[in-house]
Amino acid sequence: MTTMSTDAYEPRDPELPGRLLVTERDGLVPLLRSRPDDDFARPAPACPGWTVRDVVAHCSAALVRVVAGRFEKGVFSPASNDRDIAERADWPNQRVVDELERAMTEAGPAIAKAGGVLDLVALGEWVHGGDVRDVFGEPGAYGGPGLPDALALLARVTREKGRPALHADLDHLDEPLLLGAADGGRTPARFIGDAPTLVRLYAGRRPAEGVSYELAGAEPGELSIFG
C-alpha cells in the first residue's frame, strides 16, 4: 500500500503539470511509434467521431498553442479543436507524433508560469493518453507512472471547479483521497474502487467493462471536469 497526502488544499506545485507531461511523453510516444499506420485510423470511443490520429493531433496542437501563447477567442472549443486537427490532415502520422513529443517536452515551463489556469490542459493530455491506450488494449490506461501526479492535480482541479466534495477510498492508498469542494450543506460523496476508474468518472469516460466500484452521494455527471 502507498501513502499519499490527502490534503486537497496543498499549495499549487507549478512543476507538477510539466512533470506529468514528461512522464506521459516517455510512455506514450514510444507506444505510438511502435504502431502501424492502420492503428492511427482506429476509432477512439472516448472521443466520439475522432480516431486515434485525431486524438494525437488534438493533443499536439493544444500544447503547441500553450508553448506559443496562442489563445485566440474560442480556443479549445470543439470548432477550434476540429480546425487544429484539419490543419494536420495531410501530415504523415509520425510527423504528428514528432510534434507531440516536442510539445510535451516544451509545454511545462509555459504552464508553470501561467499560475494554474493551464494546469487542466496537462491533465487533459494525460487523460487522452489513457484514451489511446484504451483503444489499443494496453495495460495502464488512466494509470501508470503518471498516476500520483495526475491524482494530485485532479484533487486541486476538482476543488477549483467546485465539484462536489468526495472521499475516494482507492485500492492502492492507505488514506482516502479528498476531492472537490465542501459546500457546508452536503455530505461528501464516497467512492470505493481503483484509481483508473475514478479518473474515468471525472473525465467523463465509461468505467472499464467488468470493473467493480461504488459511488454514493453523487452522480457521475456531477463529477466531470471537461466540457
C-alpha positions in Angstrom: 0.0 0.0 0.0 1.1 3.6 -0.7 0.5 6.6 1.5 -0.4 9.8 -0.4 -1.2 13.2 1.0 -4.9 13.6 1.3 -4.9 17.4 1.8 -6.7 18.8 -1.2 -5.7 22.3 -0.1 -1.9 21.9 -0.5 -0.3 24.9 -2.4 0.0 24.6 -6.1 3.2 22.9 -7.3 4.0 24.8 -10.6 6.3 22.0 -11.8 3.7 19.2 -11.4 1.9 19.7 -14.8 5.1 19.7 -16.7 6.3 16.7 -14.8 3.1 14.8 -15.7 3.5 15.7 -19.4 7.1 14.4 -19.5 6.1 11.2 -17.7 3.3 10.7 -20.2 5.6 11.6 -23.1 8.1 8.9 -22.1 5.4 6.2 -22.2 3.0 7.3 -24.9 5.4 8.4 -27.7 7.3 5.1 -27.9 3.9 3.3 -28.0 2.7 5.5 -30.9 6.0 5.0 -32.8 5.6 1.2 -32.5 2.1 1.1 -34.0 1.3 0.7 -37.7 -0.5 3.4 -39.6 -3.7 1.4 -39.6 -3.9 1.7 -35.8 -4.0 5.5 -36.1 -7.3 5.2 -38.1 -9.0 3.2 -35.3 -12.0 5.0 -33.7 -11.4 6.4 -30.2 -14.7 5.7 -28.3 -13.9 8.1 -25.5 -13.9 10.9 -28.1 -16.9 10.3 -30.4 -16.2 11.0 -34.0 -12.4 11.0 -33.6 -9.8 8.5 -34.5 -6.6 7.8 -32.6 -4.8 10.1 -35.0 -7.3 12.9 -34.3 -6.7 12.5 -30.5 -2.9 12.7 -31.0 -3.3 15.7 -33.4 -5.6 17.5 -30.9 -3.1 16.9 -28.1 -0.1 18.1 -30.0 -2.0 21.2 -31.3 -3.2 22.1 -27.8 0.3 22.0 -26.4 1.8 23.9 -29.3 -0.7 26.7 -28.6 0.4 26.6 -24.9 4.1 26.9 -25.9 3.4 29.7 -28.4 0.9 31.5 -26.2 -1.8 31.4 -29.0 -5.1 31.7 -27.3 -7.5 33.4 -29.7 -11.2 33.7 -29.0 -12.9 30.3 -28.9 -9.6 28.4 -28.3 -10.1 24.7 -27.2 -13.8 24.8 -28.3 -15.0 21.9 -30.4 -14.8 24.0 -33.5 -11.2 25.2 -32.7 -10.2 21.6 -31.9 -11.6 20.4 -35.2 -9.7 23.1 -37.1 -6.4 22.1 -35.4 -7.0 18.5 -36.4 -7.8 19.5 -40.0 -4.7 21.6 -40.3 -2.7 18.4 -39.7 -4.8 16.2 -42.0 -2.1 15.9 -44.7 0.8 15.2 -42.3 2.3 11.7 -42.0 1.3 10.1 -38.7 4.9 10.2 -37.4 5.1 13.9 -38.1 2.1 14.4 -35.7 3.9 12.2 -33.1 7.1 14.2 -33.6 5.1 17.4 -32.9 3.5 15.8 -29.8 6.9 14.8 -28.4 8.3 18.3 -28.8 5.3 20.0 -27.4 5.1 17.6 -24.3 8.7 18.5 -23.7 8.4 22.2 -24.0 4.9 23.0 -22.5 5.8 22.5 -18.8 7.5 25.9 -18.2 4.7 27.8 -20.0 2.1 26.0 -17.9 4.1 26.7 -14.7 4.3 30.4 -15.5 0.5 30.7 -16.2 -0.3 30.4 -12.5 -2.7 27.5 -12.7 -5.1 28.5 -15.5 -3.5 26.0 -17.9 -3.0 23.1 -15.5 -6.1 21.4 -16.7 -4.5 21.1 -20.2 -1.8 18.9 -18.8 -4.3 16.7 -17.0 -6.4 16.5 -20.2 -3.3 15.4 -22.2 -2.6 12.6 -19.7 -6.3 11.5 -19.9 -6.1 11.4 -23.7 -3.0 9.2 -23.4 -5.3 6.9 -21.5 -7.9 7.1 -24.3 -5.2 5.9 -26.8 -4.0 3.1 -24.5 -7.6 2.0 -24.1 -8.1 1.7 -27.8 -5.0 -0.4 -28.1 -5.9 -2.6 -25.2 -2.7 -1.6 -23.4 -2.4 -2.1 -19.7 -2.2 1.0 -17.5 -4.8 3.1 -19.3 -5.6 6.0 -17.0 -2.9 4.8 -14.7 0.8 4.0 -14.9 3.7 6.1 -13.7 1.9 9.5 -14.0 -1.0 8.5 -11.8 0.3 10.0 -8.5 0.8 13.4 -10.1 -2.5 13.1 -12.0 -4.4 12.4 -8.8 -2.8 15.4 -7.0 -3.7 17.6 -9.9 -7.2 16.1 -10.1 -7.8 16.9 -6.4 -6.9 20.6 -6.9 -8.8 21.0 -10.2 -12.0 19.4 -8.8 -11.8 21.8 -5.8 -11.3 24.9 -8.0 -14.1 23.8 -10.3 -16.5 23.4 -7.4 -17.2 19.8 -7.9 -19.0 18.0 -5.0 -16.8 17.0 -2.1 -15.8 13.3 -2.4 -13.8 10.9 -0.3 -12.1 8.3 -2.6 -11.0 5.1 -0.9 -8.6 3.9 -3.6 -7.2 0.3 -3.7 -3.6 1.4 -3.6 -3.7 4.2 -1.0 -3.8 3.8 2.8 -5.8 7.0 3.3 -8.8 8.5 1.4 -8.1 11.0 -1.3 -10.1 14.2 -0.8 -11.5 15.7 -4.0 -14.0 18.5 -4.8 -15.1 21.4 -2.6 -17.2 21.2 0.5 -20.3 23.5 0.5 -21.2 23.0 4.1 -24.7 21.7 3.3 -24.0 18.4 1.6 -22.4 15.3 2.9 -19.3 14.4 1.0 -19.8 11.7 -1.6 -17.9 8.4 -1.4 -16.0 6.4 -4.0 -14.6 2.9 -3.4 -12.6 1.3 -6.2 -9.4 1.7 -8.2 -7.8 4.9 -9.3 -8.2 4.4 -13.1 -12.0 4.1 -12.6 -12.1 7.3 -10.5 -10.2 9.1 -13.3 -12.6 7.7 -15.9 -15.6 9.1 -14.0 -14.0 12.6 -13.5 -13.0 12.6 -17.2 -16.5 11.6 -18.4 -15.3 8.2 -19.6 -17.2 4.9 -19.1 -15.8 2.6 -16.5 -14.0 -0.4 -17.9 -16.2 -3.4 -18.5 -16.3 -5.8 -15.6 -14.7 -3.4 -13.1 -16.4 -3.2 -9.7 -16.7 0.1 -7.8 -19.1 2.1 -5.6 -20.1 5.7 -5.9 -22.6 7.1 -3.4 -23.8 10.6 -2.8 -23.1 12.0 -6.3 -24.0 11.2 -9.9 -21.2 10.6 -12.4 -22.3 13.6 -14.4 -21.7 15.9 -11.4 -18.0 14.9 -11.3 -17.0 15.6 -14.9 -14.2 18.2 -15.2 -14.2 18.6 -19.0 -16.7 20.1 -21.3 
